[in-house]
Amino acid sequence: MRLGIDASNVRSGGGIIHLQKILEQAEPKKHLINRVVIWGGDTPLDNLPDKSWLELRKIPNLNQQTSQRLFWQQTKLGKLANEYCDLLFVPGGLYLGGFSPYVTMFQNMQIFESKERLREGFSKEWLRLNLLKWAQSRTFREASGLICLSEYSHNYLTQHHSFVIDQTPVQLIPHGTEKVKNEHILSDIKRNPINGTIRLLYVSTVKKYKHQWNLIDAVGLLRKEGISVELHLVGAGDSQALEIMRDAIHRNKSEKNFIFYHKDLPYEQTLEWYHKADIFVFPSTCENMPVILLEAMTAGLPIASSDRDPMPEVLKDAGLYFNPESVTSIKKCLRYMIENPDLMQSLGLKAKKYSEDYSWIKCADETFAFLSSVYKKSKT
């Protein structure tokens, strides 16, 4: 079997990491796949491993804007797939071409959650999300197989968009996580928040459903209550959400700076921040499979998390939960955690243990096994 991978919509962040890690760990011949060819732009392909069975084909048009990438996918990809592969894998979740069979992935939860789309107001982003909902619904309906990343995402589609997947075989395959090296032990000074400073970390893109501003306001309240904390934010974002975040930083300014925005960092530098932090905070209201949460778990950090699904599915009883849309709820959760350092340590150890259930080796093996099984069924 020859496998083709469409990376035309894999542009940054988690999409690149997923593709990189499963290709690093994959053993395609184990699943009777003897050749893998992948089409994409410079950014995703430059991050992929060198394997004897892997052929990387850079397409200049895929370095351009969305419209040109979609035009290439619609007019060129089908012909290439017919010539070079037996099954097409579309991890970006969007394919409207005529080649079959293909397998795709459900990654962007915001597209299907109406409340989270409405959070954008009547805007270009709202229009983009609705167009993507139509396009991904068609992609999922026409697919020969669909990979969901969490039970929550599968259940959500089943309950609210059943017409999208009622004829499509679905396989649950969670992402893996990078094994972060972090001997995280609370020092004596960190056990006393009055004399020491607790470092809070939130790694995430800055978007309206990520609620960085609520966390900033909660940290501001903790400071006013005499708790010595500082907040470190890592991640790029869209212009509207960045403006809301900057306003929150401005209204919480004090004589001593305690909010630090590090913008977007290279992946390895981002991982280093898990060494430096004392508590990881995750106030998102919309996730499919929160890889960043998994990374914090792997680092053994105590975690204060949003109570929205699928976070409890992943973190279980290894964290404390709050309402991400309530500044008071976030503040109370963090204060309780800071004032109970023994609890912090036990939660971090438990989170690290739970993270062992997620690995890129397992993700790669299950992905290639599913791709192979879909191809076999297409031939019967």
N, C-alpha and C positions, 0 to 999 in steps of 0.2 A: 504493500500500500504506500502511496505517495501522499503526504500531507502538505497542504498549503495553508499559510497563515496570513491573514490580511491585517497588517499593522497600520493601515492608512489613518485610522482614528485613534491610534495609541500615540499620545503626544507628550505626556509628562507624568510625574508623580507615580501614583500607585499602579497605573496601567503598564508603565515601563518596568517597574520593579517586579510585577507579577510575571510578565513575559520573560524577563531576564532570569528570574529564579527558577521557573519551571523548565526553561531550556538548559540551565546549568545542571539541574538534577535529573533531567529526563533520560530514560533508557528506551528509546523508541523501538528498537529491534525486539525488545521483550514483548511488545504489543504488535509485532509484525508490521511495523512502520519502518521502511528502509530509507526513506528520504523525506526531508522537511525543507520546503522552500518558503521564505518569508519575504513579503513585499512591504516596504515602508519608507519613510523619510530618513534623513540623516540622524535625527535625535534618537529615535528608538533603536535603530540598527547599530549605531555606534556603541550602545550599551549592552549588546548581546554577546554571548560567548562564542568562541571559535571551536566548532565541533566538526568532525569529519562528515557527519550525516546532515549538516545544516548548511543551506545555501542562502546567503543574504543578498537580496536584490534591491538596491536603492533606486527609488523613483523620484527624480527631481521635482515633479509636480506635487509630490506629497510633502514638500517643504513649504508649500504655499498656503493660502487661506482656505477656509472650510469649503467654499464653493468649488474650488479647483480640485480639492481632494475628493469631494463627492462626485464630481464629473468624471474623474479618473476611475473611481470605483464602479460607476455605472457603465462606462464605455469601454474600459480596458481590462478590468480585473477578470470578468467572466471569460474572455478569450484566453487570458494567461492561465486561469484555473483549469480550463478545459484541456490545455496543452500540457500542463506540468503537475497536476495533482488529481487525486481521486476523491478527496474530501477537503473542504475548506473550513478552517477554523477562524471565526470572527470574534476575537475577545473584546473589541470595542463596542459590541452590541448593536451595531447599525449596518445592515446590508439590504439593499433594495434591488440587487442585480438578479440575473436569471440563472446563475450556476447552482446546481444541486448535486449531491447533498452538502449541506453546511451545518455547522454547530456554532452557536453564539453564546454570549454570557450576559447575565443581568447584573450590572454593576452600579448604575446610577439610580438610587432610590427616589431622589427628588423629582424625577421625571414623572413618576406614577403616583406620588402622594399629593393629593389635591391641596391639602392645607399648606404644604411646603411650596407648591407652585404659587399659590395665592400670596404667600409671604413676599413675593417679588413685586406685588402691585401690577398695574397695567403698564408694562414696560417692555423693552426689547428682550430682556431676559425672560420675562413671562411668556412672550411669544415664542422665543427659542425653545423653551421647555415644552410648550404645547406641541410644537412641530416635532420635537424629538419624541414625544409620547406617541404621536401618530406613527412616526417612522419606526420606532422600536417595537410598537405593537405589531406592525406588519412583519418586521424582522422575526419576532418570536413566533408568530403564527406560521410562517412559511419555513421555519427551521426544521431540520431533521433531529435536532437535539438542542436542549437549553441547559446551561450550567447556572445554578443558583448558588450564592455564596453563604446563605444562612437559612435556617428554618423560617425565620421571620419573613424574609423576602419571598420565599416560596409560598408561605401561607398568605401573605398579603396579595400576591397575584391570584392565588386560588379564590380568595374571598371577594376581592374587589374587581378583578379583571380576568375572570375565569375564561372568557372567550379567547383571550390571548394565548393560553397554553393548553386548552382542553384537548387539542390534537397533537401536542408536542411532548415527546419524552423529556422529562426533567431529571437532572441529577444534581444532588447537593454536594458541592466540593468547596469547602472553606479554603481561603488563602492560608499560606504559611506565615511564619514570622522570622525575622532575622534574630539570630541568637546574640543578643546584646551582652557584652562582657561588663558586668557591673557588680562588684562586691559591695552592695548597698547596705551600710550599717549606720544607724543614727548615732552621731557622736553625743557626748554628754551635753555640749552646748546646744545642740539641736533638740535635746529633750526639754530645754527650758526656753520657750518662745519669747519670754520677756527679755532675756539677756542675749539670745542668739537670733538669727534671722532664718526663717524657713523659706526655702526656694520652691515656688510653685512653677510648674511647667505645663504649657498647653501647646502642642504641636498640631497644627491644622491649617488648611486653607481658610482665608477670611471670607466668609459668606454669611448671609443673613441667618441661615439655620444653624450656624456654628456658635453664635451668641458670645463672642469675645467680650462685648461691652457689658453684658451681665456679670461676667466673671470679674472684669475690671472694677465695676462698682462694688461687688462683694468684697474684693480685696481692699478697696478704699475704706469700707466700713470696718473691716478687721483692723486696719491701721488706726482708725479713730478709736477703736476699743482697746488699743494698747498692744495688739498682737504684732510682733515684728515679722512681717512677711514681705517678700518681693515676688513679682510675677514676671515670668519670661515667656514671651509669645514667639513662636516660629511658624512661618508660612506666608506665602503670597496670597493675593486675594483680588476680588473685583473692586472697581472704583467706589461704588456706592457703599459697600460693606466696610471698606477701608476708611471712608470718611466718617461713618458711624463710630468705628473703633477709635479713630483719632480724637473725635469729640469726647468720648468716654475717658481717654487718657488725659485730655486737657482738663476736664472738670474734676479729675482726681489728683491733680498736681499738688505737690507739697514742697516744703523746703528741701527734703531729701527725695530724690527720684527712687521709686520702687516699682515702676512698670517699665519693662524693657522689651521693645519690639525688634526682633532680629531679622525680620523679613524672611525671604526664602533662602534657605541654606542648602548646599550640596548634601546629598544623602548621608555621607559618612560624617559630616559635621553635625547633622541633625541627630544621628545616633549618639554622638558624644554628649549631647545635652542630657541624655538619660543618666549619665554618670554624675552630672552636676546637680540634678534636682533632688528634692526631698519628698515631694508629693506631685503626682500627675493629676491634672484636672481635665475632664472631658465633658463640656456642657452642650454637646450637639443634640439636636432634636431629630436628625434624619440621617440614617446610615444604612448601608446594605451589609457590609462586612468591615468593621472598623480596624484596619490593619495597624493604625497608629496606636489604638488601645492595646492590641496584641503586643506591640513592641514595648510599651510601658510595662505590661505584665511580665514579659520576658526579662526585663531589666530588674524585676523584683521591687518596683516602686509601689508604695501604697497609693491607691487610686480613689479619688472622689469623682463619681460619674453621673451623668444624666440618667434618669430613671426610665428613659424611653427605649423601646426595643430598637435594635437587637442587643443593646449593651448588657442587660441582665443575662441574656442567653450566652454571651461570651465570658463575662466577668463573674457571673454567678454570685456566690457569697464572699468573694475575695475583694470587695470594695464597699464603700459607702455611697448611697444614692441620694440625689437631690432633684428638685424640679428645675430644669435648666432655664425656664422662663421666669423664675422668681429669684431676685437678687437676695432676698432674705433667706430663702431655702439654701442657696449656695453658700452663703456666709455661715449659717448655722452648721452645715455639714462640715465645712472646712475647720471651723473653730473646734468642733467636737473631736475631729481627727487630730488636730494639732495638740489639743490638751490631753490626748491619750496616746502617748508615744509607743507604749507596748502594743496597743491595738494596731498602730501603723506598721510596726514590724511584722506582726502576725499576718496582716492583710497582704503585705508585700511578698512574704514567703508563700502564701497560699496562691496568690496571683501567678507567681513564677511557676509553681507546680502545674496549675491549670494550663499555662501557655504551652506546656510540653505536648499537649494534645494536637497542637497545630505545627506542622512542619512543611517546608517547601518540597522535601522529598516525597512526602505523602501526597501533597497537592499535585505534583508533577505526575506521579504514578497513577493516581485516580483520573487525572485529566486525560492522559494518553490512553488509558484503558477505556474510558468512555468514548473517546473519539474513534478508537478501533471498533468498539461494539456498534456504534452508529453506522459506520461504514459497512460492517458485516450485514446488519439488518437491511441496509439500502439495497443489498444485492440479492435478497431473498424475495 
